[in-house]
Amino acid sequence: MLISIDTPREVIEGIGRACNRCGHCCRYGSGVLIDDDLPRIAAFLRLTEEELKSRYLEEIEKFNTTLFRPRLIRNREGKHELPYGRCIFWSEKGGCTIHPVKPLQCRIVNCSIHGHDILKWFDLRFFVNPQDPESIRQYAVYLEFNDPLPGGRIEELIKDRERLERILSYEILARDRLVLK
């Protein structure tokens, strides 16, 4: 199956069901919350959204977009804290303690042959913001070392070539704000 930026969410969720529930993702990170993940998880845990954020979540920034994810329980190696850790909702005995309401990214990203492309799809849909010039610049750097999904080339996201050139040359610093020379 060829995954593109236009692949419907329902199709991605279907592919994501191929997870073998090994817990590898959960032991070395956590998924990102989007859309209605926050209220669903809060209701499941019988917490307010603010309680959920303060007790169990941390911010993560990617492509100049900040979202929440379940806090990581990081181990230490000597004096240094490791950059990865297990999801706060992962239990070695029982697996995911919020499985019925786990975030979309946890439901779709897996170790299957499509796992890497599904992660790219998620990033394009929820982290890369075509309205934010800095997001586009950061994504352009990412593309120097990674192949895009079909529909995910920078020129496909910003169709106005002149605007794209102004963004990449830092003439446009913030959302539609032009820097005067």
C-alpha positions in Angstrom: 0.0 0.0 0.0 1.3 3.4 -0.9 0.7 6.0 1.9 0.4 9.6 0.9 -0.4 12.8 2.6 -4.0 12.3 1.3 -4.5 8.8 2.7 -7.6 9.1 4.8 -7.3 8.7 8.6 -9.6 5.7 8.6 -7.3 3.9 6.2 -4.3 4.7 8.4 -6.1 3.5 11.5 -6.9 0.3 9.7 -3.2 -0.3 8.8 -2.2 0.6 12.4 -4.2 -2.3 13.7 -1.3 -4.5 12.5 0.5 -3.8 15.8 1.7 -7.0 17.5 1.5 -5.3 21.0 5.2 -6.0 21.8 5.4 -2.7 23.8 8.6 -1.6 22.1 7.2 1.8 21.2 5.9 2.2 24.7 9.2 1.3 26.4 11.1 3.9 24.4 8.7 6.8 24.0 5.0 7.7 23.9 2.5 8.9 21.3 1.4 12.4 20.8 -2.1 13.7 21.7 -4.2 15.3 19.0 -7.9 16.4 18.5 -10.1 14.8 21.1 -7.4 12.6 22.7 -7.0 15.0 25.7 -10.7 15.0 26.8 -11.1 11.2 26.1 -8.1 10.3 28.2 -9.0 12.7 31.0 -12.6 11.3 31.1 -11.2 7.7 31.2 -8.9 8.6 34.1 -11.6 10.7 35.8 -9.5 13.7 35.8 -9.9 17.3 34.5 -7.9 18.1 31.4 -5.7 20.4 33.5 -5.0 17.6 36.0 -4.2 15.2 33.2 -1.7 17.8 31.7 0.0 18.5 35.0 0.3 15.0 36.3 0.8 12.8 33.2 1.7 14.9 30.1 4.7 16.8 28.8 5.0 19.1 25.8 6.9 18.0 22.7 7.8 20.4 19.8 8.4 19.2 16.3 8.5 21.4 13.2 7.7 24.4 15.4 4.4 22.9 16.6 3.9 22.0 20.2 1.7 19.2 21.3 1.3 17.0 24.4 2.4 13.5 24.9 2.3 11.2 27.9 5.3 11.9 30.2 8.3 9.6 29.7 9.8 7.8 32.7 13.4 8.3 31.8 16.2 6.2 33.3 19.6 7.5 34.3 22.9 6.3 33.0 25.5 7.6 35.5 24.9 11.4 35.9 23.0 11.7 32.6 19.3 11.3 32.0 18.5 9.3 28.9 16.6 11.1 26.1 14.1 8.2 25.9 12.0 6.3 28.4 8.9 4.4 28.9 5.4 5.9 28.6 4.0 6.8 32.0 0.9 4.7 31.0 2.9 1.6 30.2 2.9 -1.3 32.7 5.3 -4.2 32.2 2.6 -6.5 33.6 -0.5 -5.2 31.9 0.6 -3.2 28.9 -1.1 0.1 28.1 -3.2 1.2 31.0 -5.2 3.6 28.8 -5.5 1.2 25.9 -9.2 1.9 25.1 -8.5 5.6 24.7 -4.8 5.7 23.8 -3.8 8.6 21.5 -4.1 8.3 17.7 -0.4 8.1 17.2 -0.2 5.1 19.6 -3.0 3.5 17.6 -1.5 3.9 14.2 2.3 3.8 14.5 3.7 0.2 14.6 6.6 -2.0 13.6 5.0 -3.1 10.4 6.4 -2.5 6.9 4.3 0.7 6.8 5.3 2.0 10.3 7.8 4.6 9.0 5.4 6.0 6.4 2.6 6.2 8.9 4.8 8.2 11.2 5.6 10.6 8.2 1.8 10.8 7.6 1.2 11.7 11.2 3.9 14.4 11.2 2.6 16.0 8.0 -1.0 16.0 9.3 -0.3 17.2 12.9 3.1 18.8 13.2 4.0 20.4 9.8 2.0 23.7 9.6 1.9 25.2 6.1 0.7 28.5 7.7 3.8 28.8 9.9 7.0 29.8 8.0 9.3 28.4 10.7 7.5 25.0 10.6 8.1 25.0 6.8 11.8 25.9 7.2 12.3 23.1 9.8 10.5 20.6 7.5 12.7 21.7 4.6 15.8 20.8 6.7 14.2 17.4 7.5 13.6 16.8 3.8 17.3 17.3 3.2 17.8 13.9 4.9 14.5 12.1 4.4 12.2 11.2 1.5 8.8 12.8 1.7 5.5 10.9 1.3 3.7 11.5 -2.0 2.1 14.9 -1.6 4.6 15.9 1.1 7.2 17.7 -0.9 7.7 21.2 0.2 6.5 22.6 -3.2 3.3 20.6 -2.8 2.6 22.1 0.7 3.4 25.7 -0.4 2.3 26.0 -4.0 3.0 29.7 -4.3 6.7 29.4 -5.4 7.4 33.1 -4.6 6.0 32.8 -1.1 8.0 29.5 -0.5 11.2 31.3 -1.6 10.5 34.2 0.8 9.9 31.7 3.6 13.1 29.7 2.9 15.2 32.9 2.6 13.8 34.2 5.9 12.1 37.2 4.3 8.9 35.9 5.9 9.7 35.3 9.6 6.3 34.7 11.1 2.8 33.9 9.9 2.4 36.1 6.8 4.7 38.8 8.2 7.1 40.2 5.7 10.5 41.5 6.8 11.3 44.9 5.2 14.8 45.2 3.9 
